[in-house]
Amino acid sequence: MSMAEVDISLDIGTKAVRLARSAASSYLRNEKLPDPPADPIFQEKHGVFTTINTYPGNNLRGCIGFPEPYYPLGEGIVRSSVYAATEDPRFEPMKPEEIAHVTFEVSILTQPVEITVNPEDRPRAIHIGRDGLIAVYNGASGLLLPQVATEYRMNPEEFLEALCEKAGLWEGCWKYKKVKISKFQATVFGEKEPEGVVEKR
């Protein structure tokens, strides 16, 4: 059964976000990394991203993850959270005191599926707010989570252009057949405020 057919409960989502926060916090304080919860889903392999935003400004502070199901979900959350806090090349590594002033968001991904229509028809194959995108070409790649298009009020063409930019490719790269573009869905959970209530998004 694909993740698109599974309704991940708010309880599981809350545990996922708590795990992400605990992992980053523990790493920054040189403490032992947390063990994943015992729920079976945390042992299943899924793609996952952790996004860290400033609070209350809601500016991106770090976002890293794994588009493919490389790791069991629990391990993927721990790894992506630590990397988002310390390895995002767009930002300086976080300091321990920052943890109290950021929120954590976890996106649990479905398996990416290539969009195989003719390149000019790719915009019609994208559902804004539901689909995230991955572009791959000649060793370069980029990924945008579904919530990016919603947050910036993008239409499908704008979303594809942003994807080309994220991958470091040329403007309009999505119009070329040799550029592989795949889509995926994500179930997203995030804190309303630091260490606060977790909501499904």
N, C-alpha and C positions, 0 to 999 in steps of 0.2 A: 504493500500500500504506500503510495507516495505521500509526502508531507502535505501536498495540496489537498489530500483527502482526510488529513488528520487535524482535528481541532485541538491544539495544544492548550491546556487549561491555564487559567491565570495563576493557579498554584505552582505549576511547573515553570511558568514564565517568571514568577516572582523568585523562585529558587535560582533560576538561570541568572537573573540580574544580580541577586545577592552574591552569587558565586563570582561573577565578574568583578564586582566591587571588592570583595574579599581578596581575590587573587592579586589585583593591582595594588591594593593597600598593603598586603603582606609582602609583596615583592619590593615595594618602595621602602619598606621598613626593615628589609633583610630578615623577614620572618619566614617560617615554613609555609609553603603554598597550601591552600585548602584542598581537601579531598572533595570530589563531586558528590552531590546528594545520591542516595541509594536508589532513587526511582529508575526503572529500566531504561527510559529514554536517554538518560545521560550516558548509557553504555552503547547506544546506537550511533553509528557514524552519520553525521550530517554536516553540511557546510554551515559556517557560522561567522558572524562579524560582531565585534564589540565597538560601539561608538561612545566616545566620551565628549560631553559638552560642558562648557562653563555654565555656572549658575550665579545670578539669574539671567545673564546675558544671552545664554543659549548659543554661544559660538563654538564651533568645532574645536576640540582640543586634541583629538586623536581618533583614528578609525582604521583598524586593520582586522583582517580575518582570512578565512579560507573558503573560496567559492565552491570547491569540490569537497566531498565528504572524506577527507583524509584521516580525521581523528574521531574517536568517540566524542559525542557532544560535550560531555563534561571537560575532557581534556582540551577540546577545541576552544571552549569558553575561557578556560584558564590561560591558554597560550595567547589567544587573540586579545584578551584584556591586558595582559602584561605587555604585549607588543604595542597595543594602542597607546598605552601610558608611557612607553619608553623608546619605541622604535619607529614611530611615524616620522618619515623624513621631512615633513612639512613643519614640524614643531620641535622645540627643545624637549628633552625628557622631563616628565613631571617630577615635582618635588613632593615629599610626603605630606607637607602642609596643604598642598592643593586638593587633596582627596576630599576634604570637607566642603569644597566649593565647586564640585563638578557633579554631573549626573551621568549615570551609566544606562546604555541601551543595548540590548542584545537582539540580533536578527538571526533567526534560524531559517536556513535556506532549503529550498527544494533543489533537486538535481538540475543543473542547467541543461537546456535543450536548444540546439541550434535553430535559428530562424532560417528556413530553407527556401523562402519565397524569393522571387527576383528582387535585387537590391532596391529598386525604386518602389517596391511594394512593402518594404520593411516597416515603414511607419504605421501601416494599417494592421500589422501583426502585433503591435504593442498596445497593451492596455495600461494607460497611465494610472498610477496609484496601486497597481497590482504587480506589474512586472519590473524587475530589475534587469540590467543589461551588462553583458561582458563583450568586449571587442578583443580580438586576437589577430595580429598580423606581423609576420616576419620577426618574431621574437618580442614584439611589443604587445602589451596588454593593458586593459583598464576595466574597472568595474564600477558601476553606480547602483546603489541600493534603490529599491522602489520608492522609498520615502523622499529621495532627492528630487524627483520630478514633481511630487506633490508640494514639497516645501517651497520650491522655486517657481511653481505654477508653469511648468514647461508643457508644451505640446509634444507629440512624438518626434517630430523633426528636431525640435530644440533639444530634446533628451538625447537623441542620437548624436547631434553635434557636440553636446557636452561630453558624451562618451568618447568621441574621437579625441577631444582635447585631453581628457583624463588619461587616455592611452598614449598620449604624446604623438598622435598621428595627425595627418593633415586635415584641414577643414573639408567636410563632405566625404570623409573616408568611408562612411557607411553606404555610399552609393556604388562602391566597388565590390565585385563578387569575391575577390580574393581576401577581403577583410571578413573574417568569420565573426558573426554576431550571434550571441546566444541570449536567451532570456530565462529568468528564474523567478520564483515567488519567495516571499519571506514572511514569516510570522514574527512580529516585532513587539518587544516588551521594553518599557523604560520607566525610570523613576520620574515622578513629578517634581521632586526636589531631592537634594542630596540625602541619601539614606531614608528617603520618604516612601510613600505609597507607590507601588508598581502598577502600571496600567498597560492594557493591551492596545496597540496602536494600529 
